[in-house]
């Protein structure tokens, strides 16, 4: 029988591995799926835990592959834009 600490550790491992992805969409998808998976109250905890361990191994392997082939381009949501420049651009657009 799986203990609560094992389930919590597995959940934290999923979140940690999800954060390793450079791609915003993949990263958020993995975190969202982990939260959904662990939010449910499964009837067969042992089977669900074994399935989650297999999925975690898959996520770890894919994170390595994504890091090997990741490009330098970031998603628009991840760009670090200078707030002063963005504010000036917005004012300029509203004036026209």
Secondary structure as the mmCIF struct_conf table of DSSP 4:
data_model
#
loop_
_struct_conf.conf_type_id
_struct_conf.id
_struct_conf.beg_label_comp_id
_struct_conf.beg_label_asym_id
_struct_conf.beg_label_seq_id
_struct_conf.end_label_comp_id
_struct_conf.end_label_asym_id
_struct_conf.end_label_seq_id
HELX_RH_AL_P HELX_RH_AL_P1 UNK A 4 UNK A 19
TURN_TY1_P TURN_TY1_P1 UNK A 20 UNK A 20
BEND BEND1 UNK A 22 UNK A 23
HELX_RH_AL_P HELX_RH_AL_P2 UNK A 24 UNK A 39
BEND BEND2 UNK A 40 UNK A 40
BEND BEND3 UNK A 43 UNK A 43
HELX_RH_AL_P HELX_RH_AL_P3 UNK A 45 UNK A 68
BEND BEND4 UNK A 69 UNK A 69
BEND BEND5 UNK A 72 UNK A 72
HELX_LH_PP_P HELX_LH_PP_P1 UNK A 73 UNK A 75
HELX_RH_3T_P HELX_RH_3T_P1 UNK A 76 UNK A 78
HELX_RH_AL_P HELX_RH_AL_P4 UNK A 83 UNK A 95
#
